[in-house]
């Protein structure tokens, strides 16, 4: 059957259902627009960034940054450090809060509803608000100054609501029959949660962690106000540091290193895809176990 014939048959299948046809077409147009914008964005960055990256090799990967090489290596190291430290601070706390809300707190209680409303509201707040909050509290009030530690704590607070909500939904999606079977065999609540419920919810929890990784790696507004823009690998949590996203902002704001900024954008894409791929691989291994 030709393409035209298949289209005619497809439209005939919706005969007498005009609303279903309109909704299906709207969905297909939305998917096409989303994929098209993504491909356009990636294509623009890759077309301009790859030649710039090849042109700047190998000086752009020098260990120390200066005005001649505009190296991104310190920013790459700082991005990895910020991501790992933020996850180390937020993931245990977020999963612990989700376990309490899903397994211990009375379901549909007023406390649970208030916490859910708060986490959903905090998850939708723009990152620059978190940056201003971190600047006022950690940089000024607590005296952290522009430092890696202030940036890590701010990002941990920023991704905490996301991890709580995704982890709670993953735990609540585990069938109650799993819990009932564990209780019937004599296991207590704590053993049931950590040996039965939590392993079953690992894929959903890791999906939230992967989303948090992407948000951390691409964050710039919150880090500009807290971690600063110093282009060097910090010796401690008290030193200022810039990540790849802040590095791109700094290069473009100076107006002198546009090609290096596009080259950095390509590397940032590779880093984010690499981290997400590694996280998905670890998730598959855990699910198989």
C-alpha positions in Angstrom: 0.0 0.0 0.0 1.3 3.4 -0.9 1.9 6.2 1.6 -1.2 8.1 0.4 -3.3 5.0 0.8 -2.1 4.4 4.3 -2.9 8.1 5.2 -6.4 7.7 3.8 -6.9 4.4 5.7 -5.6 6.1 8.9 -8.0 9.0 8.5 -10.9 6.6 7.8 -10.2 4.8 11.1 -11.2 8.0 12.9 -14.5 8.3 11.0 -17.2 9.5 13.4 -14.5 10.5 16.0 -13.4 14.0 14.9 -12.3 15.0 18.4 -10.0 11.9 18.7 -8.5 12.8 15.3 -7.9 16.4 16.3 -6.3 15.4 19.6 -4.1 12.8 17.8 -2.9 15.4 15.3 -2.2 17.9 18.0 -0.1 15.3 19.9 1.8 14.4 16.7 2.5 18.1 16.0 3.7 18.6 19.6 6.0 15.7 19.3 7.4 16.9 16.0 7.9 20.4 17.2 9.7 19.2 20.4 12.0 16.8 18.4 12.6 19.5 15.8 13.6 22.1 18.3 15.9 19.6 20.0 17.6 18.7 16.7 17.9 22.3 15.7 19.5 23.2 19.0 21.9 20.3 18.9 22.7 20.9 15.2 23.5 24.6 15.8 25.8 23.8 18.7 27.6 20.9 17.0 28.0 22.7 13.7 29.6 25.8 15.3 31.2 24.0 18.2 33.1 21.1 16.7 35.2 23.2 14.2 35.9 25.7 17.1 36.9 22.8 19.3 39.3 21.3 16.7 40.7 24.8 16.0 41.5 25.4 19.7 43.2 22.0 20.4 45.2 21.2 22.4 45.5 24.5 24.4 41.9 24.6 25.3 42.5 21.5 27.5 45.5 22.8 29.3 45.5 22.3 33.1 45.8 25.9 34.0 43.5 28.7 32.6 44.9 31.9 31.2 43.8 34.6 28.8 45.6 32.9 25.9 44.5 29.2 26.1 41.0 29.9 27.7 41.3 26.3 29.0 38.1 24.5 30.1 39.8 21.7 32.0 39.4 23.4 35.4 35.7 23.9 34.6 35.3 20.2 33.6 36.9 19.1 36.9 34.7 21.5 38.9 31.6 20.3 37.1 32.3 16.7 38.1 33.1 17.8 41.7 30.0 19.9 42.1 27.8 17.1 40.6 29.2 14.4 42.9 29.2 16.5 46.1 25.6 17.8 45.4 24.3 14.3 44.9 26.2 13.1 47.9 24.4 15.7 50.0 20.9 15.6 48.5 20.3 11.9 47.5 20.4 10.3 51.0 18.3 13.1 52.5 15.8 13.0 49.7 15.4 9.3 49.6 15.1 9.2 53.4 12.4 11.9 53.3 10.6 10.0 50.5 10.7 6.7 52.6 9.1 8.5 55.5 6.4 10.1 53.4 5.6 6.9 51.5 6.0 4.2 54.1 5.7 5.7 57.6 3.6 8.8 57.5 -0.2 8.3 57.4 -1.3 8.5 53.8 -3.4 11.4 52.9 -2.7 13.1 56.2 -2.5 16.9 56.4 1.3 16.8 57.0 1.9 14.7 53.9 -0.2 17.0 51.8 1.6 20.1 53.1 5.0 18.5 52.4 4.0 17.4 48.9 2.7 20.9 48.1 5.9 22.4 49.4 8.2 20.1 47.4 6.2 20.6 44.2 6.3 24.4 44.7 10.1 24.3 45.4 10.8 22.1 42.4 9.2 24.8 40.2 11.1 27.8 41.5 13.6 29.3 39.1 17.2 28.5 39.8 18.2 32.2 40.1 16.0 32.4 43.2 18.0 29.6 44.8 21.1 31.5 43.8 20.0 34.7 45.5 18.9 32.6 48.6 22.3 30.9 48.7 24.1 34.2 48.3 22.2 35.8 51.2 22.4 32.8 53.5 25.6 31.0 52.7 27.8 33.6 51.1 26.9 36.6 53.3 25.1 35.5 56.5 27.2 32.3 57.2 30.4 33.7 55.8 31.1 31.0 53.2 32.1 33.6 50.6 32.1 32.8 47.0 33.1 29.1 47.4 32.6 25.6 46.1 31.0 24.7 49.4 28.3 27.4 49.0 27.6 26.3 45.5 27.3 22.7 46.5 24.9 23.3 49.4 22.8 25.6 47.2 22.5 23.0 44.4 21.7 20.3 46.9 18.8 22.4 48.2 17.7 23.0 44.6 17.6 19.3 43.6 16.3 18.0 46.9 12.5 18.6 46.1 13.0 16.8 42.7 14.6 13.8 44.4 11.9 13.7 47.1 9.0 13.8 44.7 10.4 11.2 42.2 11.5 8.9 44.9 8.2 9.1 46.7 6.3 8.4 43.5 8.6 5.4 42.8 8.0 4.0 46.3 4.2 4.5 46.1 4.1 2.7 42.7 5.3 -0.5 44.3 2.2 -2.8 44.8 1.0 -3.2 48.3 1.0 -7.0 47.8 4.8 -6.9 48.0 4.5 -5.3 51.5 1.7 -7.7 52.6 3.7 -10.7 51.4 6.7 -9.5 53.4 4.7 -8.8 56.5 3.1 -12.3 56.1 6.5 -13.9 56.2 7.2 -12.2 59.5 9.4 -9.3 58.3 9.2 -6.0 60.1 8.5 -2.6 58.5 12.1 -1.6 58.3 13.2 -4.9 56.7 10.3 -4.7 54.3 11.2 -1.2 53.2 14.9 -1.9 52.6 14.7 -5.5 51.3 11.5 -5.5 49.3 10.1 -2.0 48.6 13.3 0.0 48.0 14.9 -2.5 45.5 11.6 -2.5 43.5 11.6 1.3 43.4 15.3 1.7 42.3 14.5 2.4 38.6 12.2 5.3 39.4 14.6 6.7 42.1 17.5 6.6 39.7 15.4 8.3 37.0 15.0 11.3 39.4 18.7 11.2 40.2 19.5 11.3 36.4 17.2 14.4 36.1 19.0 16.0 39.0 22.4 15.4 37.3 21.2 17.1 34.2 20.0 20.1 36.2 23.2 20.4 38.1 25.5 20.1 35.1 23.6 22.8 33.2 23.1 25.2 36.1 24.8 28.6 35.9 22.5 31.2 37.6 22.7 29.6 41.1 26.5 29.1 40.9 27.3 32.6 39.7 25.9 34.0 43.0 27.4 31.3 45.3 30.5 29.5 43.8 31.8 32.5 41.8 33.6 32.5 38.5 37.2 31.8 39.4 38.8 29.6 36.6 40.9 27.2 38.6 40.6 23.8 40.3 39.9 24.6 44.0 42.1 23.3 46.7 39.2 23.2 49.2 35.5 23.7 49.6 36.3 27.3 50.6 37.8 28.3 47.3 35.8 29.8 44.4 35.3 27.8 41.2 33.4 27.8 38.0 31.7 24.9 36.2 31.3 24.4 32.5 28.0 26.3 32.3 29.4 29.2 34.2 32.5 29.1 32.0 30.3 29.4 28.9 28.5 32.4 30.5 31.8 34.1 31.4 33.3 33.6 27.9 30.2 35.0 26.2 29.9 37.9 28.6 33.4 39.0 27.8 32.6 39.0 24.1 36.1 37.9 23.1 35.9 34.1 23.2 32.7 33.2 21.3 34.3 30.3 19.5 35.7 28.9 22.7 32.3 29.2 24.3 30.8 27.0 21.5 33.6 24.5 21.9 32.9 24.4 25.7 29.2 23.8 24.9 30.1 20.7 22.9 32.1 19.4 25.7 29.3 20.1 28.2 26.9 18.1 26.0 29.3 15.2 25.9 29.8 15.4 29.7 26.0 15.4 30.4 25.3 12.6 28.0 28.2 10.6 29.4 27.0 11.0 33.0 23.4 10.1 32.0 24.6 7.1 30.1 26.7 5.9 33.0 23.8 6.5 35.4 21.4 4.5 33.1 24.0 1.7 32.9 24.3 1.5 36.7 20.5 1.5 37.0 20.2 -1.4 34.6 22.8 -3.4 36.6 20.9 -2.7 39.9 17.6 -3.7 38.4 19.0 -7.0 37.1 20.4 -7.8 40.6 
